[in-house]
Amino acid sequence: MASLVENLISILSDECDEYEIVLGLAREKTPVIVAGDLANLSRITEDEQSHADRLQNLDNVRSKVTADIANVINRDVKELKLKNLIGLLDKSPAEQKALSEICDRLATVVHELARVNEQNSELLKSSLEMVDFELNLLGSIKAAPETANYSRGSYTGGTLGVTRGNFDAKQ
């Protein structure tokens, strides 16, 4: 059991390190979004994707180790949460403390990453709204009727549909 808990602590530590890297990339992304630098945004997104792949692999390993721990202590793996496991490690205070610290560190990093990602999401929405506004503005300029036609033929041409014609009062 002790080696399984040590493996879990090691995996959680690696996950936390990866999340901290992703957090750094998310923070780096904020001014890039504001500047509209698509080349750097693409580069950062590719870096994030490679770290997301690593996180997925670590998560799979963590799930296997958690399942092994659940089998050893005869608990349902779906109900075994880190906080519960920390409580069960009363007889191993060193492992309990290490697991508690990594759990708190991971929660802090994930919470901060969620905050920065939400901020970046709002910035991207604002950028898309601005692009949409500019496209609509350009489209309306091209489709706008000519109302300021001050040439001599403007009365006969009638850009607004006004034509000079004959009025027949007999009808």
Buried (B, 14 or more C-beta within 10 A) or exposed (E): BEEBBBBBBBBBBBBBBBBBBBBBBBBBBEEBBEEEBEEBBEBBEEBBEEBEEBBEEBEEBBEEBBEBBBEEEEBEEEEBEBEEBBEBBEEBEEBBEBBBEBBEBBEEBBEBBEEBBEBBEEBEEEEEEEEEEEEEEEEEEEEEEEEEEEEEEBEEBEEEEEEEEEEEEEE
